[in-house]
Amino acid sequence: MHNKKIETSIFWHTISDIDVISILDSNPTIGLSDQDIKQRRKIYGQNILPEIEPRSKFSIFFYQFKNLPIVILLIATILSYSLGRTLESLSIIVVVFITAGIGFIMENSSERVVRSLEKLRSSKAKVLRNGKEFQINAHEIVPGDIIEFEAGDRIPADCRLIESFGLVVDESPLTGESHGVLKDSSTIFSKETELAERKNICYMGTMTQGGRGKAVVVNIGKQTEIGKIGSLLENVITGKTPFEKKIEQLGKKLVIVILSITLLYIVIGYVQNFPVGELFLTGIVLAIAAVPEGLPAIATITLALGVKRMAKNQALVRKLASAETLGSITVICVDKTGTLTLNEPTVKKIILGDNTVLHISGTGFNPSGKIYKNKNITEKENKNNYLIEFEDKNQLLLFQTMILCNNAELHFDKTNWKILGDTTEGALIVASEKIGLKKRALEDEFPRLWEEPFDSKTRRMITVHRRKENNKLLICIKGAPEEVFPLCTKIMEKNEIIVLDEEKKNQLNEKIKNITSEGYRSLLLAFLEIENNNINTVNEKYKFIINKNAVVLGIVALYDPVRPGVLNAIEFIKKSKIRVIMITGDHPLTAKSIAKELGIWNEENNAQDESVMLTGKELEKLTIDELAEKVQKISVFARTTPEYKLKIVEALQSKGNIVAMTGDGINDSPALKQADIGVAMGEKGTDVAKESAALILLDDNFKTITHAIEMGRLILFNIRKFTMFLLSCNLSEIMIMLFAIVLSLPFPLLPLQLLLMNMVTDTFPALALAAEKDKREELMHRLPSKNEPIISKKEWYSIFIQSLFMTIGTIGLFLWALNLEDKKYVAQTLVFATIGITQVLHVLNYSSLLHRFIGYNRRINKHLIGAILLSLGIIFISVNIEPFNKIFELHRLSFDEWLTAILVSLLSVFGANFTIRIFNGKFVFDKNRLKLNKLNRLISAK
């Protein structure tokens, strides 16, 4: 009686099927009894995977308040209200909730909370119980259950095969292996055998492509390989995005600035014997002046606009702050399967033994192409020169071998041609269909007796068939040329078989080398036909006869096209100073071939393979720190598992990289979640991958990520521009207030006036800066530093001097007005008007609009023109129109007073522009560029 839980550490692939059944106390012909099932359900529970907890609406909304600028504003609100400044406190709190509301709406609309693993729980399974077959819900399965499956079925749990008949399983969602895996129930593997090589085990969530199998369930739920990946997801703690970290750093600096200014004021006020109440009131004024109230709202709106633009380009951002992170990426880890290639290999050329070259038209799995002889099919004179039937025995045997040494199936599903099984084998069937050869009919004529399945180590496949008409044995061989050649001593030319001498072999190797250099993958096909003189059908006997005198039939050249736009996308990404690393579960040779084709493989200084590529086994031996030392030079990782991918991302991040990881399978999920930006495929990607990602490519097109990165860069640089603009404006206000305190002058600006400037007259121009568009080439070549803050030290110096220029003019005008009897009552209004106009016009220093007038930028930001006019209009209305001037405690200004304010503003803006150009080193550059543009215009005119 099975009354205790089996150890989950058992390596089931190392044990025979008989021993597995014995350990699990099951019966392969009867299955489990009702009592067994009841007992095991108590021990193991249901076959349910770990759930991914979705973010609640409350948590999304609460998350918007987790940044320092918002916290500072909330504190300012409380202090304002406590000092009786109700209007100011209400104004600030409205700003806070508008900002949080925008962030909540955008993130909630992008959040796709799909219970992705429930599909597995609700799937059906065929099970043998009490000697009868039943179809039950997959979640009712228990260890020891005997289950059966065939082509098209989803494997409901991890299980050890008992029987297998041509069973091919697609394990790409779990292992990343692009080829269907031919399963074998009789083979026992060593403990160290990798997941993708355990051919006697079937895994939960994978799909059968062909054949049928019978197995005993060994693990369910969390103990399955997919369940372990779910546990990995639970352990991955998603950190803050780089943008959130930068905002937090900026917030901390602002807190330090505010506290320092407040402390400085208290000291000055105490020395000058100011009343305590007035000290607190002034402190609030300075706090309001120091905090850029519009910054969180503008940053949020900028991100929201960027997310909206990305969605139009088929890139869905699930978390608002991730939009900016896209612009900071330094490394993209690309998952090959389902991302870079179409996985639709096509036979393009066949080179026969007599050097005849067959060119095959068509692409993908549609068998509507034709086979042309010798001449290239693109030549017009060759248009009708295609084969209708086989011309010699060489051609016939080669195409027969392509079909017989094959486990794939081609079928039409009402709309598209599809392959069940390995896509490379499917390509061979498609090529044979183009000359009228049918797989079913040929298999009836040549029933299969034995098979040596394809293996990544032997890199070949051999099948033995009996020819019905004469009872002879036909042995079909296909595989990598270097693995098939050792079996061959002869070669077929048309209808004759001749000796394969060294000269012939060298000629074939040269042709293979040429094919490879053209980007094709090559297969060598061979055969052997012998008399069936009572040969024992024991496998070892067939292996013995196969090693004798095989005959070369020809070379097949296949091309697996990359996704449209991928080559250009990778080239563009590399030019943008972003590293591209390919991470795949594929065999190293396959990974290297694809990486070279895509320009990912690094061949600088004739680097050895081991210095460019690492395999899963090599990764396993390295610690995170050891891998971090190597990872900067590695371009390709092969034979990886979910744990390895996670390790790679962590190693890259430990070196200060901002990492993006693309993927579509279940196995990619932990790495997608750990990466700074996880990028999932929207169409072919699994739901688990989408849930773990920050960005989803809705069209599964890799080149879409280039548009997303470009938009991320634009967001990043625009945020920097308007942050510098806002901080320079706010710092000028602080300086004005400090000068007044030091000189014992009246308040130059009141709290509500400061709020009006910070939230209206500054905010609209800053928002318009978010609509700026730089040239694509210039934008993508400006890669941010790895740990660069939003504002660098050099930029802080620039901001300080800009603010000083704006302050000097305004405070000078304030002193002049206070010393004139007829201007004293409007002195405060003059300060408001002057600093307001200065700040509005100062936005031109950060915009391409000013450059348009200088003559080297043809882009005009129409939004900015509107924002400037709107802000100037608000300033004028606030000063000259009742009741607004009453609310803000302002006085009407005369024409001369307005003219004076404008003149001082223009001088201040010119001084700030002078500072920006010095710090950016643009004088010589702009001058030369202006001359170059003038020269180009002269040449064009001539």
Disulfide bonds with the S-S distance in Angstrom:
none
